[in-house]
Amino acid sequence: MMIDRQIPPRFKSVEDFDMLPVEQYTLDNGIGVHIIEAGSQDVIKIDVIFPAGAVQAGKPLLASVTNKALCEGTSAFTSAQLSEKIDYFGAYISQYAHYHHAEVSLITLTGFLSGTLPLLEDIIKNPIFPTKELETILSKRKQEFLIDGEKVKTIAARSLSRRLFGDHPYGNMLDMSHFDGISQGDVMAFHKRAYTPQGTHIIVSGQPGADFKNLLNRHLGGAWGQPIVSDEAALDFKPTLPQTIFIPKDNAVQSALRIGRPLFPKTHPDYHGIQVLNTVLGGYFGSRLMTNIREEKGLTYGISSFISAHQLAGTLVIATEVEAQNRELAVTEIFREMEKLRTELISEEELSLVKNYMLGDVIRNFDGPFATSDNYKELIDGMLDVSYFQQRFDTIKTISAADLLRLANAYLQPNDFLTIIVGK
């Protein structure tokens, strides 16, 4: 049967949300394992998530450098030998460090797991952090820091974080002196106390194979390291709001604007609702800010608002870049759009559009085992229950225009925002 390309597909609303089932069990050493078994290909992804982020490190750069250097050589293999062995199996290992967690991930063919899992074990347990490789990592990071530090958007983002969170790790208080303050001893000591079974989780997605549980317990189910429970940095900094801060950058072509306020973590009862409000404001291409400031007034190529939420706090930030002579107008229009959301009910047509966009996004985010595992990490990072995803879906489905008006009046008050302007 030939498809008539002149007839559009039938529109269908998203009615239900079904996440792939997650099996949970514990290794002999107490590590929690979460298995998402699905997919048609014999491929497996293993994410090992440690409580080894910037907050636990307590020292700028330490968490990210330690995580990055894990693959730079072990007691058994050099970094070149590790790369060669990983390539031989067609596997891939990646690392990532955040505020409260750091992870090491392996993607491999299921049939090669008996060969690749020992490599993952060696990288996690036995890194030697060679001095030369650490120096190279720090040198690269320093160059990136210097280059990014010349961009007006980076200056604005760093300044906003510092002024919202002070000297807490959330404040991103990195400067040039920190690059000379990381030693091999610091890295080895942090690895020894943070990359241990205590507080660690493993997320397995794809097709793990019949003998997977035995293999995983054999390589990662024993005792290693010497965990030291350390107090995480408390967050008690209160920024002075409202403020407008101008940072001069004489050679800047455009001015960067960052308008933000402190917010709550994902456990707050209003979190899912304010995500909907944020989408209306600036969270997708058809948002209020894009329509006004890009489409109608032509002040920018793009503008967005976004919410970042961590275990202790979060932020709501509006970001754009405009010509210097247009920045006051842009700031005025941004706050005008907030005022409209505080005083006028959103139309049913616009609300329906936003809901359909967000519900489709939820479904896309859980399309397959790997995507599901990436989102499942959110539960571990935010210390959330699995019902969190269903709550998000239900809130998007049922939230009303009156609910959004209430949220706007609670969280879009101009006196709660800090404005950073960087440019000529």
C-alpha positions as CSV (number, residue, x, y, z in Angstrom):
1,M,0.0,0.0,0.0
2,M,1.4,3.4,-1.1
3,I,1.5,6.1,1.6
4,D,-0.2,9.4,0.6
5,R,2.4,12.0,1.6
6,Q,-0.2,14.8,1.3
7,I,-2.1,13.4,4.3
8,P,-0.5,14.2,7.7
9,P,-0.3,11.5,10.3
10,R,-3.1,11.4,12.8
11,F,-2.5,13.4,16.0
12,K,-2.4,11.4,19.2
13,S,-2.0,12.6,22.7
14,V,0.3,10.9,25.2
15,E,-1.9,9.2,27.7
16,D,0.3,6.8,29.7
17,F,3.9,6.5,30.9
18,D,5.5,3.2,31.2
19,M,9.1,2.9,32.3
20,L,11.1,-0.2,31.6
21,P,11.2,-2.5,34.7
22,V,14.2,-2.2,37.1
23,E,15.5,-5.2,39.0
24,Q,17.4,-4.3,42.2
25,Y,19.7,-6.4,44.3
26,T,22.9,-6.1,46.3
27,L,26.5,-7.3,45.7
28,D,28.3,-9.1,48.5
29,N,30.0,-5.8,49.6
30,G,26.7,-3.8,49.8
31,I,26.8,-2.1,46.4
32,G,23.3,-1.6,45.1
33,V,22.7,-2.9,41.6
34,H,19.9,-1.7,39.3
35,I,19.3,-3.7,36.2
36,I,17.3,-2.5,33.2
37,E,17.2,-5.5,30.9
38,A,15.8,-4.7,27.5
39,G,16.8,-4.1,23.9
40,S,17.3,-6.3,20.9
41,Q,21.1,-6.1,20.6
42,D,23.6,-8.0,22.7
43,V,25.1,-4.8,24.1
44,I,25.5,-3.9,27.8
45,K,26.1,-0.6,29.6
46,I,27.5,-0.5,33.1
47,D,27.5,2.8,35.1
48,V,29.4,2.6,38.4
49,I,28.4,5.7,40.4
50,F,30.5,6.7,43.4
51,P,29.9,9.4,46.0
52,A,33.0,11.2,44.8
53,G,31.9,14.5,43.5
54,A,33.1,18.1,44.1
55,V,31.2,18.4,47.3
56,Q,32.9,15.3,48.9
57,A,36.3,16.4,47.5
58,G,36.0,19.7,49.3
59,K,38.7,21.2,47.0
60,P,38.2,22.7,43.6
61,L,39.3,20.5,40.6
62,L,40.1,17.5,42.8
63,A,37.0,15.4,42.0
64,S,37.1,16.0,38.2
65,V,40.9,15.5,37.9
66,T,40.8,12.2,39.9
67,N,37.9,10.9,37.8
68,K,39.6,12.0,34.5
69,A,42.9,10.4,35.5
70,L,41.5,6.9,36.3
71,C,42.3,5.6,32.8
72,E,45.8,7.1,32.7
73,G,47.4,3.9,33.8
74,T,47.0,1.2,36.5
75,S,49.4,-1.1,38.4
76,A,49.0,-3.6,35.5
77,F,48.7,-1.5,32.4
78,T,49.9,1.8,31.0
79,S,47.2,4.2,29.5
80,A,48.3,3.1,26.0
81,Q,47.9,-0.6,26.9
82,L,44.5,0.1,28.4
83,S,43.3,1.9,25.3
84,E,44.6,-0.9,23.1
85,K,42.8,-3.6,25.1
86,I,39.5,-1.6,25.2
87,D,39.7,-1.0,21.4
88,Y,40.4,-4.7,20.8
89,F,37.0,-5.6,22.3
90,G,35.3,-2.7,20.5
91,A,34.3,-1.3,24.0
92,Y,34.1,2.2,25.3
93,I,34.9,3.6,28.8
94,S,33.9,7.1,29.9
95,Q,34.1,9.1,33.1
96,Y,32.2,12.0,34.5
97,A,32.3,13.9,37.8
98,H,29.5,16.2,39.1
99,Y,28.7,17.8,42.4
100,H,27.7,14.8,44.5
101,H,28.8,11.9,42.4
102,A,31.4,10.6,39.9
103,E,30.9,7.8,37.5
104,V,32.8,5.4,35.4
105,S,30.8,3.8,32.5
106,L,31.5,0.8,30.3
107,I,29.7,0.0,27.0
108,T,30.6,-3.4,25.6
109,L,29.2,-6.3,23.6
110,T,27.7,-8.8,26.0
111,G,29.8,-11.6,24.6
112,F,33.0,-9.8,25.5
113,L,32.0,-8.9,29.1
114,S,34.3,-11.5,30.6
115,G,37.2,-9.6,28.9
116,T,36.1,-6.0,29.4
117,L,34.8,-6.2,33.0
118,P,38.3,-7.0,34.4
119,L,39.6,-3.8,32.7
120,L,36.8,-1.8,34.3
121,E,37.7,-3.3,37.7
122,D,41.4,-2.5,37.2
123,I,40.6,1.1,36.3
124,I,38.4,1.6,39.3
125,K,40.5,-0.2,41.9
126,N,44.2,0.2,40.8
127,P,44.9,3.5,39.1
128,I,48.4,4.8,39.7
129,F,47.8,8.5,38.6
130,P,51.2,9.0,36.9
131,T,52.6,12.5,37.5
132,K,53.1,13.3,33.8
133,E,49.6,12.4,32.9
134,L,48.2,14.4,35.8
135,E,50.2,17.4,34.7
136,T,48.9,17.0,31.2
137,I,45.3,16.9,32.4
138,L,45.8,20.0,34.6
139,S,47.5,21.8,31.7
140,K,44.6,21.1,29.4
141,R,42.0,22.1,32.0
142,K,43.9,25.3,32.6
143,Q,43.9,26.2,28.9
144,E,40.2,25.5,28.7
145,F,39.6,27.6,31.8
146,L,41.6,30.5,30.3
147,I,39.9,30.3,26.8
148,D,36.4,29.9,28.3
149,G,37.1,32.7,30.7
150,E,37.4,35.2,27.8
151,K,33.8,34.5,26.7
152,V,31.1,36.8,28.1
153,K,28.6,34.0,28.6
154,T,31.2,32.1,30.7
155,I,32.0,35.1,32.8
156,A,28.3,35.8,33.4
157,A,27.6,32.1,34.3
158,R,30.5,31.9,36.7
159,S,29.7,35.2,38.3
160,L,26.0,34.2,38.8
161,S,27.0,30.9,40.5
162,R,29.5,32.5,42.8
163,R,27.0,35.2,43.9
164,L,24.2,32.7,44.4
165,F,26.2,30.1,46.4
166,G,29.3,31.8,47.7
167,D,32.2,29.5,48.4
168,H,30.2,26.3,48.4
169,P,31.2,23.9,45.5
170,Y,27.9,24.8,43.8
171,G,29.4,28.3,43.5
172,N,32.1,27.0,41.0
173,M,34.8,29.0,42.8
174,L,37.6,28.1,40.5
175,D,40.6,30.3,39.9
176,M,44.1,30.0,38.5
177,S,45.7,29.2,41.9
178,H,43.7,26.0,42.1
179,F,45.6,24.5,39.2
180,D,48.8,24.6,41.1
181,G,47.2,23.2,44.3
182,I,46.4,19.7,43.1
183,S,49.1,17.1,43.8
184,Q,49.5,13.4,43.0
185,G,49.1,12.8,46.8
186,D,45.8,14.7,46.9
187,V,44.4,12.6,44.0
188,M,45.5,9.3,45.4
189,A,44.2,10.1,48.8
190,F,40.8,11.2,47.4
191,H,40.5,8.0,45.3
192,K,41.4,5.8,48.2
193,R,38.6,7.2,50.4
194,A,35.9,8.0,47.8
195,Y,36.1,5.2,45.2
196,T,35.0,2.4,47.5
197,P,31.9,0.2,47.8
198,Q,30.4,2.4,50.5
199,G,27.6,4.5,49.0
200,T,28.2,3.2,45.5
201,H,25.6,2.2,43.0
202,I,25.8,0.3,39.7
203,I,23.2,0.7,36.9
204,V,23.2,-2.0,34.3
205,S,21.2,-1.6,31.0
206,G,20.8,-3.6,27.8
207,Q,21.3,-7.3,27.6
208,P,23.6,-8.5,30.4
209,G,23.7,-12.2,29.6
210,A,23.1,-15.3,31.6
211,D,26.3,-15.2,33.8
212,F,26.3,-11.5,34.4
213,K,25.5,-11.4,38.1
214,N,28.3,-13.8,38.9
215,L,30.8,-11.9,36.8
216,L,29.8,-8.6,38.4
217,N,30.1,-9.9,41.9
218,R,33.4,-11.6,41.2
219,H,35.0,-8.3,39.9
220,L,33.2,-5.6,41.9
221,G,31.6,-7.4,44.8
222,G,34.6,-7.7,47.1
223,A,36.1,-5.2,49.6
224,W,38.6,-2.6,48.5
225,G,39.8,0.9,49.5
226,Q,39.5,2.5,52.9
227,P,36.3,4.5,53.0
228,I,36.4,7.6,55.2
229,V,33.0,9.2,55.8
230,S,33.5,13.0,55.5
231,D,31.0,15.7,56.2
232,E,29.7,17.3,53.1
233,A,29.9,21.1,52.7
234,A,26.8,22.8,54.3
235,L,24.9,25.3,52.2
236,D,24.0,28.2,54.3
237,F,25.0,31.1,52.0
238,K,22.3,33.7,51.5
239,P,22.8,36.0,48.5
240,T,21.9,39.6,48.5
241,L,18.9,40.0,46.2
242,P,17.9,41.8,44.1
243,Q,21.0,43.0,42.5
244,T,22.2,44.1,39.0
245,I,25.9,43.7,38.5
246,F,27.7,44.9,35.4
247,I,31.1,43.4,34.5
248,P,33.0,45.3,31.8
249,K,34.5,43.4,28.8
250,D,35.8,46.0,26.4
251,N,36.4,43.8,23.4
252,A,33.1,42.0,23.6
253,V,31.0,41.9,20.5
254,Q,27.8,41.1,22.5
255,S,26.7,41.4,26.1
256,A,25.8,38.3,28.0
257,L,22.8,38.4,30.3
258,R,22.3,35.9,33.2
259,I,19.2,36.5,35.3
260,G,18.8,33.9,38.1
261,R,17.5,33.1,41.5
262,P,18.2,30.3,44.1
263,L,15.7,27.5,44.0
264,F,14.9,24.2,45.8
265,P,16.1,20.6,45.1
266,K,14.0,18.0,43.2
267,T,12.4,16.7,46.4
268,H,10.4,19.9,46.8
269,P,6.6,19.5,46.1
270,D,6.6,22.4,43.6
271,Y,9.5,21.0,41.5
272,H,7.5,19.3,38.8
273,G,5.1,22.2,38.5
274,I,7.8,24.8,38.2
275,Q,9.4,22.8,35.4
276,V,6.1,23.3,33.4
277,L,6.2,27.0,34.3
278,N,9.8,27.3,33.1
279,T,8.9,25.6,29.8
280,V,6.3,28.2,29.2
281,L,8.7,31.0,30.1
282,G,11.8,29.9,28.2
283,G,12.2,26.2,28.1
284,Y,11.4,25.4,24.5
285,F,11.6,27.1,21.0
286,G,8.0,28.4,21.2
287,S,8.4,29.8,24.7
288,R,7.3,33.3,25.8
289,L,10.9,34.6,25.9
290,M,11.8,33.3,22.4
291,T,8.6,34.7,20.9
292,N,9.1,38.1,22.4
293,I,12.8,38.7,22.4
294,R,13.9,36.7,19.3
295,E,10.9,36.5,17.0
296,E,9.1,39.8,17.7
297,K,11.9,42.2,18.6
298,G,14.9,40.5,17.0
299,L,17.2,41.2,19.9
300,T,19.0,37.8,20.0
301,Y,19.6,34.6,18.1
302,G,18.4,32.6,21.1
303,I,17.2,32.9,24.7
304,S,16.3,30.2,27.2
305,S,15.4,29.6,30.8
306,F,16.4,26.5,32.6
307,I,16.3,24.9,36.0
308,S,19.3,23.2,37.6
309,A,18.6,21.2,40.7
310,H,21.0,19.4,43.0
311,Q,20.7,17.6,46.4
312,L,20.8,20.7,48.5
313,A,19.5,23.5,46.3
314,G,18.8,24.6,42.7
315,T,18.6,27.6,40.4
316,L,16.3,29.1,37.9
317,V,18.3,30.9,35.2
318,I,17.5,33.0,32.1
319,A,20.4,33.2,29.6
320,T,20.9,35.2,26.4
321,E,23.4,37.4,24.5
322,V,22.4,40.7,22.9
323,E,24.1,43.8,21.4
324,A,25.2,46.2,24.0
325,Q,22.7,48.9,23.0
326,N,19.8,46.4,23.4
327,R,20.6,44.9,26.8
328,E,18.4,47.2,28.9
329,L,15.5,46.6,26.6
330,A,16.1,42.8,26.8
331,V,16.2,42.8,30.6
332,T,13.0,44.9,30.7
333,E,11.2,42.5,28.4
334,I,12.4,39.4,30.4
335,F,10.9,40.8,33.6
336,R,7.8,41.8,31.7
337,E,7.2,38.3,30.6
338,M,7.5,37.2,34.2
339,E,5.0,39.8,35.2
340,K,2.5,38.5,32.6
341,L,2.8,35.0,34.0
342,R,2.1,36.4,37.5
343,T,-1.0,38.4,36.4
344,E,-2.6,36.6,33.4
345,L,-3.9,33.0,33.1
346,I,-2.2,31.1,30.4
347,S,-4.6,30.1,27.6
348,E,-5.8,26.6,27.3
349,E,-4.3,26.4,23.7
350,E,-0.8,27.4,24.9
351,L,-1.0,25.2,28.0
352,S,-2.1,22.2,25.8
353,L,0.9,22.9,23.5
354,V,3.4,22.9,26.3
355,K,1.9,19.8,27.9
356,N,2.1,17.8,24.7
357,Y,5.7,19.0,24.1
358,M,6.7,18.0,27.6
359,L,4.9,14.7,27.6
360,G,6.6,13.8,24.3
361,D,9.9,14.7,25.8
362,V,9.3,12.4,28.8
363,I,8.5,9.5,26.4
364,R,11.6,10.2,24.3
365,N,13.8,10.3,27.4
366,F,12.9,6.7,28.2
367,D,13.2,5.3,24.7
368,G,15.3,2.2,25.2
369,P,17.4,0.8,28.1
370,F,20.4,3.2,27.7
371,A,18.2,6.3,27.7
372,T,16.3,4.9,30.7
373,S,19.5,4.3,32.6
374,D,20.7,7.8,31.9
375,N,17.5,9.2,33.4
376,Y,17.5,6.6,36.3
377,K,20.8,8.2,37.5
378,E,18.7,11.2,38.4
379,L,17.1,9.2,41.2
380,I,20.5,8.3,42.7
381,D,21.9,11.8,42.3
382,G,18.8,13.4,43.9
383,M,18.2,10.6,46.4
384,L,14.7,10.1,44.9
385,D,12.2,7.3,44.8
386,V,11.3,5.7,41.5
387,S,7.8,7.2,41.7
388,Y,9.5,10.5,40.9
389,F,9.1,9.9,37.2
390,Q,5.4,9.0,37.4
391,Q,4.9,12.1,39.5
392,R,6.5,14.2,36.8
393,F,4.2,12.7,34.2
394,D,1.1,13.1,36.2
395,T,1.9,16.8,37.1
396,I,2.4,17.7,33.4
397,K,-0.9,16.0,32.6
398,T,-3.0,17.6,35.3
399,I,-1.5,21.0,36.0
400,S,-3.9,23.9,35.4
401,A,-3.5,27.5,34.4
402,A,-4.4,28.5,37.9
403,D,-1.6,26.3,39.3
404,L,0.9,28.0,37.0
405,L,-0.4,31.5,38.1
406,R,0.2,30.5,41.8
407,L,3.7,29.2,41.0
408,A,4.6,32.3,39.0
409,N,3.6,34.5,42.0
410,A,5.6,32.4,44.3
411,Y,8.8,32.0,42.2
412,L,8.9,34.8,39.5
413,Q,9.0,37.8,41.8
414,P,11.6,40.3,40.5
415,N,13.1,40.9,44.0
416,D,14.2,37.3,44.1
417,F,16.5,37.6,41.0
418,L,20.1,38.5,40.5
419,T,21.0,40.1,37.1
420,I,24.5,39.8,35.7
421,I,25.5,41.7,32.6
422,V,28.9,41.2,30.9
423,G,30.0,43.3,27.9
424,K,31.1,46.7,26.7
